[in-house]
Amino acid sequence: MHLSRRRLLAAAFALPWLQSARAAAYPPVVPRRLVFPRDHAAHPEYRTEWWYLTGWLSAPGVPDFGFQVTFFQVRPGIAEDNPSAFSPRHIVIAHAALAWPGEHRLLHDSRAARAGFGLVGAETDRLSIFLDHWRMEVRNDGLHVRVDSRDFALLLDGAPPPPVLLQGKDGWSQKAPGKEHASYYVSMPQWPLRGTVTVKGQRFEVSGRAWFDHEWSSELMHPEAAGWDWAGVNLNDGGALMLFRMRRQDGSALWFGGTWRKASGETLRFGPGDIVWETLREWTSPRTGWRYPVEVRIRVAGRELQLKPLMDDQELDSRRSTGAVYWEGAVTAFEAGQRIGRGYLELTGYGERLNI
């Protein structure tokens, strides 16, 4: 689920043009047939869009670890009639994080800039989004990701895109009561990766599997919603499971959704009434004082899963770019005490309502 998610501090980019700004007309999110590879590319007419890659990696000499790379493109809807190349028609934001063994907390960095000048932007004919030297793109030979940060760097290469998993109804994913609260949502789980990770000057050859999400929407978060919980898990048998719940401010569930693609190819789709999501253990951040349900039990399709974190402290502070603080981290999925998969869990809106 991910960017209909985040409050952006776009006003700082917009001040010189506010007086000439006109209200943006964003297209509605309605059921339609998605076409690939075109719909892997950018949709700049919509309000928000993001490309989200998470996974687990293995390297010689260190325990397995998690990574996350996310690019956002946002259309603030200001100064769109201004011909200046400096007009902030689109803002690009990038996040990257490592759940690195021995650190006991995330290594994290972010970037943000207005699109333009061939240095920042997203292409509309193929999956390619870039912010200076940070990049995520698909070329003929497959996926390529580059992140250079002070504490870490990622150079990851993937095979050509795996089969698409359309979330919701053929890629139209409802997020709350009312069909206007929806996004277009596409996943590509079980994406094999190889490459290098450099941490504090030490370089490691890595391999693993990733979960890829691409989502775009014109809608803001439902007014009753405070935040959401989301999980994407690559299952050991080759299947894939995505589940989410939107939460009200009192903690009750506003909406549920999810998809389970079995190894056989059969796909189960879930909505309100199909999912039970329970907290097993909470963790309190020493920085914000916020409490997150980092270990959960989920009942779905007659099965009972437990998600356990790689480490408790996977709180991500993105206030410099999106204005939000949330928990997003590597987790392992268990069933009847046996490990059945690994993925990522995202928890938002726990310390304060997430403002979009």
Phi, psi and chi 1 to 4 in degrees:
 res  aa     phi    psi   chi1   chi2   chi3   chi4
   1 MET       -   98.6  -70.4 -162.8   32.2      -
   2 HIS  -144.5  -38.3  -61.1   33.3      -      -
   3 LEU   -99.9  -24.1  178.9   79.3      -      -
   4 SER   -57.6   15.9   -3.6      -      -      -
   5 ARG   -99.8  -30.3  -45.2  172.3  164.2 -178.3
   6 ARG  -129.1  136.4  -45.3 -177.4 -169.8 -133.6
   7 ARG   -77.9  129.4  175.2  164.6   52.8   99.8
   8 LEU  -108.5  139.1  -58.8  169.7      -      -
   9 LEU   -89.7   60.3  -58.6 -179.6      -      -
  10 ALA   -78.3  -17.3      -      -      -      -
  11 ALA   -59.4  -33.3      -      -      -      -
  12 ALA   -61.1  -28.9      -      -      -      -
  13 PHE   -83.5  -16.3  -63.9   93.4      -      -
  14 ALA  -102.8  -14.5      -      -      -      -
  15 LEU   -51.6  -42.6  -69.3  176.8      -      -
  16 PRO   -64.3  -16.8  -21.0   33.4      -      -
  17 TRP  -115.0    4.4  -63.4  -83.4      -      -
  18 LEU   -60.6  -37.8  -75.3  178.1      -      -
  19 GLN   -67.0  -27.6  -71.3 -174.1  -14.9      -
  20 SER   -97.3    4.7   62.7      -      -      -
  21 ALA   -75.1  146.3      -      -      -      -
  22 ARG  -120.6  151.7  -65.9 -175.9  -59.5 -171.0
  23 ALA   -61.4  133.7      -      -      -      -
  24 ALA   -75.9  146.6      -      -      -      -
  25 ALA  -105.8  102.7      -      -      -      -
  26 TYR   -90.1  139.7  -59.7  108.3      -      -
  27 PRO   -69.9  148.4   24.0  -32.2      -      -
  28 PRO   -74.1  157.7   28.3  -35.6      -      -
  29 VAL   -97.9  103.3  177.6      -      -      -
  30 VAL  -124.5  153.6  -63.4      -      -      -
  31 PRO   -56.6  132.1  -26.0   35.5      -      -
  32 ARG  -156.1  167.4   69.9  171.1  178.2   86.8
  33 ARG   -82.0  122.2  178.5  174.5  174.6  -94.0
  34 LEU   -84.1  143.2  -59.3 -176.8      -      -
  35 VAL  -123.4  127.5  178.5      -      -      -
  36 PHE  -116.8  145.4  -57.9  100.0      -      -
  37 PRO   -85.0   -1.5   30.6  -36.5      -      -
  38 ARG   -53.5  -44.5  163.8   62.1 -170.4   90.8
  39 ASP   -78.8    0.6  -83.4  -45.0      -      -
  40 HIS   -77.7  -19.0  -68.8  -42.9      -      -
  41 ALA   -83.5 -174.4      -      -      -      -
  42 ALA   -78.2  152.3      -      -      -      -
  43 HIS  -125.3   76.8  -57.4   80.2      -      -
  44 PRO   -67.2  -13.0   23.1  -33.3      -      -
  45 GLU   -76.5  -16.4   66.4  -86.4   23.5      -
  46 TYR   -85.2  164.0  -71.9   82.5      -      -
  47 ARG   -68.7  -46.7 -174.9 -168.2  -61.8  -94.5
  48 THR  -139.9  149.7   56.4      -      -      -
  49 GLU  -154.1  145.5 -175.0  165.4   18.1      -
  50 TRP  -149.6  151.4   59.3   97.9      -      -
  51 TRP  -122.4  124.5  -62.5 -101.2      -      -
  52 TYR  -132.1  119.5  175.9   74.2      -      -
  53 LEU  -123.0  121.8 -170.4   72.4      -      -
  54 THR  -133.3  158.6   61.9      -      -      -
  55 GLY   175.4 -176.6      -      -      -      -
  56 TRP  -114.8  141.5  -75.7   65.7      -      -
  57 LEU  -126.5  150.7  -62.8  170.8      -      -
  58 SER  -117.5  141.7  -59.8      -      -      -
  59 ALA  -143.2  145.4      -      -      -      -
  60 PRO   -59.5  132.6  -21.9   33.0      -      -
  61 GLY    88.0   -4.2      -      -      -      -
  62 VAL  -134.4  152.8  -63.4      -      -      -
  63 PRO   -63.6  156.8  -19.7   31.3      -      -
  64 ASP   -58.4  149.1  -68.1   -4.2      -      -
  65 PHE  -143.2  166.5   59.1   95.4      -      -
  66 GLY  -106.6  157.4      -      -      -      -
  67 PHE  -142.4  157.7   79.8   95.1      -      -
  68 GLN  -146.1  131.5  175.5 -105.2  115.1      -
  69 VAL  -133.4  125.6  178.3      -      -      -
  70 THR  -135.0  133.1  -51.6      -      -      -
  71 PHE  -115.9  137.9  -76.9   86.3      -      -
  72 PHE  -120.7  142.8  -48.9   86.8      -      -
  73 GLN  -123.5  127.2  178.2  166.8  -92.1      -
  74 VAL  -122.8  134.1 -178.6      -      -      -
  75 ARG  -103.1   98.8 -179.9 -173.9  169.9 -165.1
  76 PRO   -63.9  -24.5  -18.5   31.3      -      -
  77 GLY    80.0   27.8      -      -      -      -
  78 ILE  -124.4  146.2   53.0  176.4      -      -
  79 ALA    56.0   30.0      -      -      -      -
  80 GLU   -73.0  -15.6  -65.4 -168.8  -18.6      -
  81 ASP   -93.4    2.0   54.8  -20.0      -      -
  82 ASN   -85.8  125.7 -169.9  -56.7      -      -
  83 PRO   -76.7   -7.4   28.8  -35.7      -      -
  84 SER   -61.7  139.1  170.3      -      -      -
  85 ALA   -66.4  -16.5      -      -      -      -
  86 PHE   -88.8   -3.2  -68.3   92.3      -      -
  87 SER   -64.0  132.9 -179.1      -      -      -
  88 PRO   -82.3   65.4   32.8  -36.2      -      -
  89 ARG   -66.5  -34.3  -64.9  177.5 -177.1   87.0
  90 HIS  -139.2  143.2  -69.4   91.6      -      -
  91 ILE  -114.4  132.6  -53.7  -61.8      -      -
  92 VAL  -109.6  132.8  174.8      -      -      -
  93 ILE  -127.1  140.5  -60.4  169.4      -      -
  94 ALA  -132.4  136.7      -      -      -      -
  95 HIS  -123.2  146.6  -72.2  173.4      -      -
  96 ALA  -146.4  144.8      -      -      -      -
  97 ALA  -151.0  148.2      -      -      -      -
  98 LEU  -121.7  130.9  -77.4 -176.9      -      -
  99 ALA   -92.8   85.1      -      -      -      -
 100 TRP   -92.5  133.7 -175.2 -109.4      -      -
 101 PRO   -58.1  136.4  -21.0   31.1      -      -
 102 GLY    89.7  -17.5      -      -      -      -
 103 GLU   -82.7  -31.2  -72.4  -65.7  -40.6      -
 104 HIS    64.8   13.1  -53.5  -62.5      -      -
 105 ARG  -163.1  167.4   60.0  177.8  -67.0 -177.0
 106 LEU   -71.6  141.1  -66.4 -178.3      -      -
 107 LEU   -88.9  126.4  -59.5  175.4      -      -
 108 HIS  -144.1  147.0  170.3 -109.3      -      -
 109 ASP  -151.0  163.2 -158.9    0.3      -      -
 110 SER  -151.8  162.0   62.9      -      -      -
 111 ARG  -140.5  155.7  -60.1  -78.2 -170.5  -84.0
 112 ALA  -154.7  138.2      -      -      -      -
 113 ALA  -162.8  157.1      -      -      -      -
 114 ARG   -73.6  147.9   75.9 -168.8   73.1 -167.9
 115 ALA   -73.1  146.7      -      -      -      -
 116 GLY   146.7  170.4      -      -      -      -
 117 PHE    62.3   18.9  -55.2  100.7      -      -
 118 GLY    72.1    4.9      -      -      -      -
 119 LEU  -103.8  -28.0  -60.0  173.5      -      -
 120 VAL  -138.0  130.0  179.9      -      -      -
 121 GLY   161.3 -173.0      -      -      -      -
 122 ALA  -141.6  134.4      -      -      -      -
 123 GLU   -81.0  152.9  -61.9 -173.3   20.9      -
 124 THR  -103.5   -1.2   57.6      -      -      -
 125 ASP  -114.2   -6.4   59.2  -10.2      -      -
 126 ARG  -160.1  164.8   68.1 -174.7 -176.6  103.1
 127 LEU   -72.6  104.1 -163.0  167.5      -      -
 128 SER  -159.2  112.5  176.6      -      -      -
 129 ILE  -134.2  139.2 -177.0  165.1      -      -
 130 PHE  -149.3  146.4   48.3   93.6      -      -
 131 LEU  -140.3   95.5 -157.6  171.2      -      -
 132 ASP    55.5 -120.0  -63.6  -30.6      -      -
 133 HIS   -87.4   -5.3  -62.9  -58.3      -      -
 134 TRP   -85.2  130.0  -70.4   33.4      -      -
 135 ARG  -146.5  150.3  -70.0 -177.4  172.0  -93.7
 136 MET  -140.7  119.8 -178.8 -174.1  -65.5      -
 137 GLU  -153.0  156.1   62.0  179.3  -20.6      -
 138 VAL  -113.5  120.3  169.1      -      -      -
 139 ARG  -107.1 -174.3  -58.7 -164.7  -68.8  -95.1
 140 ASN   -58.6  -33.0  -70.3  -23.3      -      -
 141 ASP   -88.5   -2.4   59.4  -19.0      -      -
 142 GLY   130.4 -159.9      -      -      -      -
 143 LEU   -84.0  143.1  176.7   69.5      -      -
 144 HIS  -138.3  128.8  -59.6  -83.2      -      -
 145 VAL  -129.9  134.2  176.9      -      -      -
 146 ARG  -135.6  128.3  175.5  178.7  177.9  177.4
 147 VAL  -137.9  127.1  169.3      -      -      -
 148 ASP  -119.1  117.4  -65.9  -52.7      -      -
 149 SER  -128.7  169.4  175.8      -      -      -
 150 ARG   -63.1  -42.5 -179.2 -175.0   63.7 -176.8
 151 ASP   -98.4  -14.4  -66.5  -31.7      -      -
 152 PHE  -159.5  162.6   63.9   93.6      -      -
 153 ALA  -143.7  146.1      -      -      -      -
 154 LEU  -125.2  129.8  -62.8  170.1      -      -
 155 LEU  -128.3  102.2  -75.1  173.2      -      -
 156 LEU  -121.9  137.4  -59.4  175.0      -      -
 157 ASP  -124.6  136.3  -61.3  -43.8      -      -
 158 GLY  -121.7  161.8      -      -      -      -
 159 ALA   -64.6  172.3      -      -      -      -
 160 PRO   -53.6  155.8  -28.2   36.2      -      -
 161 PRO   -53.3  135.0  -27.4   35.2      -      -
 162 PRO   -74.6  175.9   27.2  -32.9      -      -
 163 PRO   -57.2  139.2  -25.9   34.7      -      -
 164 VAL   -74.0  139.0  167.0      -      -      -
 165 LEU  -111.4  108.7  176.5   57.7      -      -
 166 LEU   -81.0  122.7  -63.7  174.7      -      -
 167 GLN   -85.9  153.8  -56.7  -67.2   -3.3      -
 168 GLY    67.5 -138.5      -      -      -      -
 169 LYS   -97.8   94.4 -177.9  179.9  179.8 -178.7
 170 ASP    57.3   35.9  -61.9  -34.6      -      -
 171 GLY    97.4   -6.3      -      -      -      -
 172 TRP   -98.0  112.6 -178.9   82.9      -      -
 173 SER  -113.8  113.3  174.5      -      -      -
 174 GLN   -80.1  139.2 -169.0  167.8   -8.2      -
 175 LYS  -115.8   -7.6  -62.5  -62.2 -166.0  -65.7
 176 ALA  -169.6  169.6      -      -      -      -
 177 PRO   -57.0  138.4  -24.0   34.2      -      -
 178 GLY    97.7  122.0      -      -      -      -
 179 LYS   -70.0  -10.8  -68.2 -172.8  176.1 -178.8
 180 GLU   -72.1  -18.6   69.5  -83.0   15.5      -
 181 HIS   -91.9   84.1  -63.6  -72.2      -      -
 182 ALA  -152.7  165.3      -      -      -      -
 183 SER  -140.2  164.2   68.0      -      -      -
 184 TYR   -88.5  131.4  -62.3  112.6      -      -
 185 TYR  -143.3  119.8 -176.4    8.0      -      -
 186 VAL  -129.2  135.5  177.0      -      -      -
 187 SER  -121.1  154.8  -60.1      -      -      -
 188 MET  -135.9   88.0  -71.8 -172.5  -76.6      -
 189 PRO   -80.5  173.2   24.3  -27.6      -      -
 190 GLN    56.6   43.2  -60.3  -75.5    3.5      -
 191 TRP   -90.9  111.3 -157.6  -30.4      -      -
 192 PRO   -68.3  138.5  -15.1   29.2      -      -
 193 LEU  -131.5  151.3  -62.7  178.0      -      -
 194 ARG  -141.2  162.6  -56.7 -171.7   68.9   85.7
 195 GLY   156.7 -149.8      -      -      -      -
 196 THR  -133.9  147.9   62.8      -      -      -
 197 VAL  -126.3  130.1  172.0      -      -      -
 198 THR  -113.7  124.3  -57.6      -      -      -
 199 VAL  -125.0  116.9  178.9      -      -      -
 200 LYS    49.2   46.8  -61.4 -179.4  179.4  178.6
 201 GLY    86.3   -7.7      -      -      -      -
 202 GLN  -103.4  128.3 -171.1  172.8    2.6      -
 203 ARG  -101.8  136.9 -174.5  171.3  175.9  -91.8
 204 PHE  -128.1  135.6  -61.6   87.1      -      -
 205 GLU   -79.2  131.8  -60.6  -73.2  -25.4      -
 206 VAL  -130.6  158.5  -60.6      -      -      -
 207 SER  -149.1  157.8   62.3      -      -      -
 208 GLY   172.8 -163.5      -      -      -      -
 209 ARG  -131.1  144.9  -73.6 -173.1  176.8  -92.1
 210 ALA  -122.1  162.0      -      -      -      -
 211 TRP  -115.6  125.9  179.8  -69.5      -      -
 212 PHE  -113.3  130.0  176.0   85.4      -      -
 213 ASP  -121.0  141.8  -89.4   -3.0      -      -
 214 HIS  -134.8  125.8  179.5 -160.1      -      -
 215 GLU  -143.6  141.8 -163.4  165.3   -0.8      -
 216 TRP  -147.1  149.4   63.7  100.9      -      -
 217 SER  -161.7  160.4  178.2      -      -      -
 218 SER  -107.7   -3.6  -68.2      -      -      -
 219 GLU   -95.6  150.9  -62.0  -56.2  -42.9      -
 220 LEU   -89.8  168.3  -59.0  177.2      -      -
 221 MET   -66.0  145.0 -166.1  164.9   68.0      -
 222 HIS   -54.7  138.5 -169.9  -78.8      -      -
 223 PRO   -62.0  -23.8   17.9  -30.6      -      -
 224 GLU   -82.2  -14.0  -69.6 -175.5   36.9      -
 225 ALA   -84.0  138.4      -      -      -      -
 226 ALA   -98.7  -26.3      -      -      -      -
 227 GLY   173.3 -165.3      -      -      -      -
 228 TRP  -150.8  165.2   61.7   82.7      -      -
 229 ASP  -118.2  138.7  -54.9  -32.0      -      -
 230 TRP  -141.0  142.8  170.6   93.7      -      -
 231 ALA  -140.0  137.7      -      -      -      -
 232 GLY  -128.4  123.3      -      -      -      -
 233 VAL  -128.5  125.1  179.3      -      -      -
 234 ASN   -83.6  116.9  -74.1  -39.7      -      -
 235 LEU   -84.8  149.0  -60.8  169.3      -      -
 236 ASN   -61.4  -28.0  -66.3  -12.2      -      -
 237 ASP   -84.3    4.6   65.0    2.6      -      -
 238 GLY    97.9   -6.7      -      -      -      -
 239 GLY   -79.5 -178.9      -      -      -      -
 240 ALA  -148.1  139.8      -      -      -      -
 241 LEU  -133.3  125.6  174.8   65.9      -      -
 242 MET  -123.3  131.7 -175.0  -77.9  -65.5      -
 243 LEU  -138.7  144.8  -61.1  168.2      -      -
 244 PHE  -147.5  156.7   73.4   85.3      -      -
 245 ARG  -137.4  135.9   66.8  169.6  178.6  175.8
 246 MET   -91.2  135.8  -58.9  -65.1  -63.5      -
 247 ARG  -115.6  143.0  -59.5 -176.7  -28.5  -83.1
 248 ARG   -78.2  174.1  -62.3 -176.8  178.9   89.2
 249 GLN   -67.0  -25.4  -65.2 -170.3   48.2      -
 250 ASP   -85.6    4.4   62.9    4.6      -      -
 251 GLY    93.0  -10.6      -      -      -      -
 252 SER   -74.1  157.1   62.1      -      -      -
 253 ALA   -80.6  129.4      -      -      -      -
 254 LEU   -91.2  -33.9  175.8   66.4      -      -
 255 TRP  -161.6  148.1 -163.0  -99.2      -      -
 256 PHE  -125.1  153.1  -77.6  104.0      -      -
 257 GLY  -159.9  162.8      -      -      -      -
 258 GLY   172.9  170.1      -      -      -      -
 259 THR  -147.0  136.6  -54.6      -      -      -
 260 TRP  -125.1  109.3 -169.7  -39.4      -      -
 261 ARG   -97.1  114.4 -175.2  166.6   68.3 -169.0
 262 LYS   -75.6  163.8  -61.9 -177.8  179.2 -178.7
 263 ALA   -60.5  -26.6      -      -      -      -
 264 SER   -73.7  -13.9   65.1      -      -      -
 265 GLY   101.2  -16.0      -      -      -      -
 266 GLU   -62.4  137.9  178.4 -171.3    4.8      -
 267 THR  -121.0  127.3  -59.7      -      -      -
 268 LEU  -106.6  137.9  -54.4  177.3      -      -
 269 ARG  -120.9  139.6  -55.6 -170.6 -173.6  -80.3
 270 PHE  -122.9  150.6  -48.3  115.4      -      -
 271 GLY  -140.9 -165.5      -      -      -      -
 272 PRO   -54.2  135.7  -25.8   35.5      -      -
 273 GLY    94.1  -11.7      -      -      -      -
 274 ASP   -98.8  -12.6  -63.3  -30.5      -      -
 275 ILE  -129.1  136.2  -59.3  167.3      -      -
 276 VAL  -117.7  124.9  176.5      -      -      -
 277 TRP  -122.1  117.5 -165.9  -59.3      -      -
 278 GLU  -126.0  144.9  -58.1  173.1  -50.3      -
 279 THR   -84.6  129.9  -62.6      -      -      -
 280 LEU  -101.7  -34.9  -64.4  178.7      -      -
 281 ARG  -155.0  141.2 -174.8  171.7   61.6   83.8
 282 GLU  -110.4  157.7  -66.6 -176.8  -40.6      -
 283 TRP  -130.9  138.4  168.6   79.4      -      -
 284 THR  -105.2  125.2  -58.7      -      -      -
 285 SER   -69.2  130.7  166.5      -      -      -
 286 PRO   -73.1  -12.1   27.3  -34.3      -      -
 287 ARG   -94.6  -48.8  -67.3  172.2  -63.1  -80.0
 288 THR   -97.8  -20.5   61.3      -      -      -
 289 GLY    77.6    6.8      -      -      -      -
 290 TRP   -81.3  148.2  -62.6   -3.2      -      -
 291 ARG  -106.7  128.2  -65.2  175.0   62.9   84.2
 292 TYR  -119.5  139.0  -61.0   95.5      -      -
 293 PRO   -80.7   84.5   30.7  -34.2      -      -
 294 VAL   -81.9  -13.1  -62.5      -      -      -
 295 GLU  -128.1  124.4 -172.4  171.9  -27.3      -
 296 VAL  -134.0  158.4  -60.6      -      -      -
 297 ARG  -115.2  132.8  176.5 -170.0  -66.4  118.6
 298 ILE  -126.8  126.5  -57.1  173.4      -      -
 299 ARG  -107.2  125.4  -65.4 -173.8  175.5   93.6
 300 VAL  -157.8  140.2   62.3      -      -      -
 301 ALA    53.6   37.2      -      -      -      -
 302 GLY    75.3   11.2      -      -      -      -
 303 ARG  -121.5  159.0  -59.3  176.4   68.6  171.7
 304 GLU  -127.8  118.1 -177.6  177.9  -65.5      -
 305 LEU  -115.7  150.3  -49.6  179.4      -      -
 306 GLN  -120.5  135.4  -70.2 -173.7   10.3      -
 307 LEU  -109.8  123.8  -58.5 -177.8      -      -
 308 LYS  -121.6  136.8  -62.8 -177.1  179.1 -177.8
 309 PRO   -77.7  148.2   29.8  -35.9      -      -
 310 LEU   -61.2  -40.2  173.3   62.8      -      -
 311 MET  -149.2  151.5   60.5 -178.1   72.1      -
 312 ASP   -68.9  -42.4  -76.5   -3.3      -      -
 313 ASP   -86.4   87.2 -169.1  -10.9      -      -
 314 GLN  -125.5   37.3  -63.6 -175.8   84.8      -
 315 GLU   -74.6  136.0 -175.0 -178.2   52.2      -
 316 LEU  -119.3  119.0 -162.5  154.2      -      -
 317 ASP   -98.0  106.1 -172.6  -19.7      -      -
 318 SER  -113.8   29.0   67.8      -      -      -
 319 ARG   -63.9  -24.9  -77.5  175.6  -70.8 -166.6
 320 ARG   -70.5  -20.8  -70.0 -171.5  -55.9  168.0
 321 SER  -118.4  -53.6   54.3      -      -      -
 322 THR  -105.5  -10.6   66.5      -      -      -
 323 GLY    83.4    5.9      -      -      -      -
 324 ALA  -116.4  151.3      -      -      -      -
 325 VAL  -121.2  131.0  179.9      -      -      -
 326 TYR  -153.2  175.1   54.1   99.7      -      -
 327 TRP  -109.5  127.5 -166.1   99.5      -      -
 328 GLU  -146.7  113.5 -175.4  170.2   45.6      -
 329 GLY  -155.3  169.5      -      -      -      -
 330 ALA   -72.0  134.9      -      -      -      -
 331 VAL  -136.3  157.9  -65.5      -      -      -
 332 THR  -112.5  138.1  -58.9      -      -      -
 333 ALA   -99.7  132.2      -      -      -      -
 334 PHE  -123.2  149.4  -66.8   87.8      -      -
 335 GLU  -139.8  123.0 -175.4  175.2   27.8      -
 336 ALA    53.5   38.3      -      -      -      -
 337 GLY    81.7   -4.0      -      -      -      -
 338 GLN  -104.4  138.6  -59.2  -63.5  -47.8      -
 339 ARG   -72.7  125.1 -169.0 -176.3   85.9 -179.5
 340 ILE  -117.5   -4.1   64.5  166.0      -      -
 341 GLY   174.0  173.6      -      -      -      -
 342 ARG  -140.1  147.9  -62.8 -163.5  -67.2 -163.3
 343 GLY  -168.1 -148.3      -      -      -      -
 344 TYR  -132.4  150.0 -102.5   65.3      -      -
 345 LEU  -125.8  134.6  173.9   67.0      -      -
 346 GLU  -122.4  133.5 -175.8  177.2   68.3      -
 347 LEU  -130.6  115.8  -51.1  168.2      -      -
 348 THR  -126.2  157.9   73.8      -      -      -
 349 GLY    75.4   27.5      -      -      -      -
 350 TYR   -92.9  -33.6  -82.7   92.9      -      -
 351 GLY   -88.5  -33.5      -      -      -      -
 352 GLU  -156.3  158.8   58.8 -173.8   17.7      -
 353 ARG   -59.5  135.5 -175.7 -177.4 -173.3  -84.6
 354 LEU   -74.5  119.0 -164.4   66.2      -      -
 355 ASN   -99.1  121.6  -68.4  -46.9      -      -
 356 ILE  -102.1      -  -54.0  -60.6      -      -
